[in-house]
Amino acid sequence: MEKISNKVINRLTQYHSILVASIKKGETTVTSSYMAQLLKIDDSQVRKDVSMLNNTGKSRVGYDALELKETIEKTLGFSNPKNAFIIGAGNLGTALAKYNDFEDYGLRVLALFDIDKNKIGKSINSKPVYDINELSRYTKEKNVEIAILTVPADFAQSIADFAVKSKIKYIWNFSPAVLSVPVGIDVWNENLMGNFLQFSYKISK
Ligand code: ATP
C-alpha cells in the first residue's frame, strides 16, 4: 500500500475512536455519514479514506464496525507493539506512565528515567524509575528505540542529544522546546502549549 499522508492518518485515528465507542455501545455497523457528521467533514471524504484501505465489510447499512476497526489497526501498525521509555518522571511523565490505554494502541512503556535521586529506584504504575545515566545500558538491553520526553524545556535539547547517543531513534517530545536532531532521528512534537495557544486564539476571536 502507498504511504498514507499525515492528514489521512489523523482522520483514521478519529474513525478508530468513533468505532471503538460504537462497538462499546453494541453497534455492529457504522455509516460513513455518522462518522462524517461527528467529525464535521464530508461524507465522501470518509468513503474515500476507507476505500484506500483493504476493507471489505461494506454493506448497504454501513461498514462492519469491528472489521473496519481492525483494518485501521492493521494499517496503523497497532498489532506491532512498540516499547518506549519515558524520560522525566515529573507530573507529566507520571501521568503518561499511569495511562494504561497506550497498551491497547501498541505502545508499551517499560520504564522511566530521571536525574532526581528521590525518584530513582521507585516505581510508577509498576514501571521502574532508573537513573538517566543508565539510559544507554537499558536502551541496548531492552532494545528500545522510542523515548517520550517530559523534561523541562531548558533541559530538553541536552537530554535529546544524550538519548540519541544512547541509540534512541524516535522522540515523542512533550516538552515545549524545538529540538534539533541528526538526520535519521525522528521527532514527533506534542506541542501542548502551542495547541492551547491555537485554541485560545480561536475562542478569543
Ligand atoms: P516534580 O515537581 O515532581 O519534579 P514537575 O513535573 O514539576 O514534577 P519538571 O520540572 O517539569 O517537574 O521536570 C520533569 C522531570 O524531569 C522531573 O522529574 C525532573 O527531575 C526531571 N529532569 C530534569 N532534568 C533532568 C535530566 N537532566 N535528566 C533526567 N530527568 C530530568
Boltz pocket constraint, residues with backbone or C-beta under 6 A from the ligand:
constraints:
  - pocket:
      binder: B
      contacts: [[A, 87], [A, 88], [A, 89], [A, 90], [A, 91], [A, 92], [A, 93], [A, 113], [A, 114], [A, 115], [A, 116], [A, 119], [A, 132], [A, 150], [A, 151], [A, 152], [A, 155], [A, 159]]
      max_distance: 6.0
